[in-house]
Amino acid sequence: MNLLRPGLLGGLGVIFLTLCPSIDAQPLPDVGAELTSAQQVRLLGTEEARRGHPVKLRGVVTFCDPTAYLAFVQDRSAGIFVIVNVPTAPVRPLRAGSRVEVSGITSVGSFSPLIAGPCETTATVDVLGEEPFPEPQPLGDDAFSRIAQHCQWVEVCGLIRSGSVEDGRTILGLQVPQGRLVASLPFGVRLTTDPAQLVGSRARVRGVFSVRANYKMQSAGLEVLVPTPQMISVDGVGGADPFSLAISSVGDLLRFNLNPDGNRVRVCGTVTLQKAGEGFFVSDPSGGAWVQSRQRDSLWPGDRVDVVGFPGIGEGYAVLEDSVFHRTGSGAKPAAVSLKAADVLAQRRHAELVEITADLVEHLRGVGEDILILRDGYTTFHARLDAKSPVSEWKSLQPGGRYRVTGVSLLRPGETGAWTDMPGVFKMVLRSAEDVRLMAPASGVPLRNALWLLSGCLALLAVATGWALLLRRQVRRQTGVIGRQLREQTLLDERARIARELHDSLGQDMAGITIQLDAAAARLEEDPAKALGYLHTARSMLRHAQGEARRSVWSLRAYELEAHDLPAALRSLLLPLIPPHGRPEIQIVVSGAVRRLPDIWENHLLRIAQEAVTNAVRHASAKRVQVALQYAETGLVIEVSDDGAGFEKEQGAALPGRFGLLGMRERAGKMNGRLEIDTCPGAGTIVRVEVDTRQARLPSLPAFSLERDRDPVRA
């Protein structure tokens, strides 16, 4: 089980964090020391709690919900959250009021330090007997003290504003002096009375105080987890029929001395607009208001409704919250009041159906919402229409046209004056696309606006011209600098290329000549005829080197590749590298369908193989060298392996005057290929180059026979 995921309670995740202790502080424990009180766990920081300190403490269970894997245990120091797994058939059932011994380690949930088991398991809880609940604490008056009471046993008193059973949990919404909070019972535990019948009653509730948190580990709501129905004491019943209350006017909501106790009020009016699942706007002759309700009953503009709810404040204006309603009749759509945009603000037309004629500035399409920005005189406002699909009737809306829009106006308070908040802006909520009607199509730009636009364009043109002249001068200067740098870099690249080509062509030929001359010198006295043969071979190789030098100066293109494919060029080029005594043995193995590659690629591959074989012959004293070519549909792999002395990679790359490894890496990089060298002293060397040929496909050539490819090449 993931310890970072809290149990679900009341349909919401219960997430925990203790920001400061509510009782006297205790010193932090030593690293690895066993913690014996809840307060010691609460004092741990996030990183310290994550280290998993061992915990063993005794206390009383103040709340337990097996379906959510959660329990709260409180000892003499404080309360703490424990992740538990309640067995289905325990010897002693774990429940609220049980005296327990908890063994586990500290951990961090989504909000607070807690107690869990090792390796993301549940803590061990042993039931020792029964114990009375601790004396409850009163809930703090400010937000900071309430956060500190998280996980503690508290008592609250307030007005029940809602009651329901959701997903098997009984939930009561309470209005307490500290604000709104939710009281919830464990899964499957019910009250003897229907929760909806308790709305409007005063209640005293005891339970575990919990802070609901957001994803940033910040306090975002209050909750009291009530272990048993006996912990809820109701003073009287709210009334069997809430619709028997006296009818009040919408305009009297939240006015002085009209409802000092904050009880429910009843209003009757006409529906102007409904948002399903959220609420609706209702109006009577005294004004309009937003009614928040969870009822799913459908309403239409013109329906008459009887509403009972609790007065509240929404965006600076009175609303009805936690409301219930029933429809008493229906009629024609209510008529909108035709006003100027400025009059909506001046007359404080809030939550009323109005009609305004204005110019369309812009039409914005959002996710499930269309927004119209409109201007009437010097007043700008926007109109919104909630829609799950695009409104086809609005596709022809054009900025600049004059439209008549009908909807519910919502004022937003502006700056606070000496006596009251004056409305600063307003918006409109539309009922449907039919609430927007074209009055006059978009016309040309007015002369005054055109003159201002022309003046602005001329000023912008002058500024742009001056800036362009300055920029042109700067670009000319910078171009000169870049040109010099480019010429220098080109010269360096060309030098590197020539050095690499000379090393791979003339250098290797000279190495072969040296081998033949050494052999001639060794046989000159014993067998002059054989020494003469070596000299003839050296002379032929010298002539070949001269021709290679001319070709390198001309194009640096390998001659062998002009007349042969890559495998044949390898055979022709590697034969002279074999010493007269026939060692090492060089074997060339080709697999797959042989095909030609771009000239420069074949030249790079040939020179890499030549360098690797030369190193094996001259420096590694290898007895056997194998060159393997593997042709595939999307790439080619060439691998040169020997059984020579090998070397340290770092040492081989750092030897002065050795450009072979550097040249091989540069050549592989030119093909966007990958070069791998596997070697160590005494274990031979493997040089592997892999290139992707999908962008350079050429017709396949007949493959060499497998038997021919596997024959060793000898001098």
HELIX and SHEET records of a PDB file:
HELIX    1   1 ALA A   38  ARG A   42  1                                   5    
HELIX    2   2 THR A   46  ARG A   50  1                                   5    
HELIX    3   3 PRO A   66  ALA A   68  5                                   3    
HELIX    4   4 ALA A  143  ALA A  148  1                                   6    
HELIX    5   5 PRO A  195  LEU A  198  5                                   4    
HELIX    6   6 PRO A  229  MET A  231  5                                   3    
HELIX    7   7 PRO A  242  SER A  244  5                                   3    
HELIX    8   8 VAL A  250  ASP A  252  5                                   3    
HELIX    9   9 ALA A  341  ALA A  346  1                                   6    
HELIX   10  10 SER A  392  TRP A  394  5                                   3    
HELIX   11  11 ALA A  433  ASP A  435  5                                   3    
HELIX   12  12 LEU A  447  LEU A  502  1                                  56    
HELIX   13  13 HIS A  503  GLY A  507  3                                   5    
HELIX   14  14 GLN A  508  ARG A  523  1                                  16    
HELIX   15  15 PRO A  528  TRP A  554  1                                  27    
HELIX   16  16 TYR A  559  ALA A  563  1                                   5    
HELIX   17  17 LEU A  566  LEU A  574  1                                   9    
HELIX   18  18 LEU A  575  LEU A  577  5                                   3    
HELIX   19  19 ASP A  599  ARG A  618  1                                  20    
HELIX   20  20 LYS A  649  ALA A  654  1                                   6    
HELIX   21  21 GLY A  660  LYS A  670  1                                  11    
HELIX   22  22 LEU A  706  ARG A  710  1                                   5    
SHEET    1   A 2 LEU A   8  LEU A   9  0                                        
SHEET    2   A 2 LEU A  12  GLY A  13 -1                                        
SHEET    1   B 5 GLY A  79  ILE A  83  0                                        
SHEET    2   B 5 LEU A  70  GLN A  74 -1                                        
SHEET    3   B 5 PRO A  54  ASP A  65 -1                                        
SHEET    4   B 5 SER A  98  VAL A 108 -1                                        
SHEET    5   B 5 PRO A 113  ALA A 116 -1                                        
SHEET    1   C 5 GLY A  79  ILE A  83  0                                        
SHEET    2   C 5 LEU A  70  GLN A  74 -1                                        
SHEET    3   C 5 PRO A  54  ASP A  65 -1                                        
SHEET    4   C 5 SER A  98  VAL A 108 -1                                        
SHEET    5   C 5 THR A 124  GLU A 130 -1                                        
SHEET    1   D 7 GLN A 137  PRO A 138  0                                        
SHEET    2   D 7 TRP A 153  GLU A 166  1                                        
SHEET    3   D 7 ARG A 169  VAL A 176 -1                                        
SHEET    4   D 7 GLY A 179  SER A 184 -1                                        
SHEET    5   D 7 SER A 219  LEU A 225  1                                        
SHEET    6   D 7 ARG A 202  ALA A 213 -1                                        
SHEET    7   D 7 ILE A 232  ASP A 235 -1                                        
SHEET    1   E 6 ILE A 247  SER A 248  0                                        
SHEET    2   E 6 VAL A 265  LYS A 275  1                                        
SHEET    3   E 6 GLY A 279  ASP A 284 -1                                        
SHEET    4   E 6 GLY A 287  GLN A 292 -1                                        
SHEET    5   E 6 TYR A 317  GLY A 329  1                                        
SHEET    6   E 6 ARG A 304  GLY A 314 -1                                        
SHEET    1   F 7 VAL A 337  SER A 338  0                                        
SHEET    2   F 7 GLU A 352  GLY A 366  1                                        
SHEET    3   F 7 GLU A 369  ASP A 376 -1                                        
SHEET    4   F 7 THR A 379  ASP A 386 -1                                        
SHEET    5   F 7 ASP A 421  LEU A 430  1                                        
SHEET    6   F 7 ARG A 402  THR A 416 -1                                        
SHEET    7   F 7 VAL A 436  ALA A 440 -1                                        
SHEET    1   G 6 ARG A 674  THR A 679  0                                        
SHEET    2   G 6 THR A 685  ASP A 692 -1                                        
SHEET    3   G 6 GLY A 635  ASP A 642 -1                                        
SHEET    4   G 6 ARG A 624  TYR A 631 -1                                        
SHEET    5   G 6 GLU A 585  SER A 591  1                                        
SHEET    6   G 6 PRO A 712  VAL A 713 -1                                        
END                                                                             
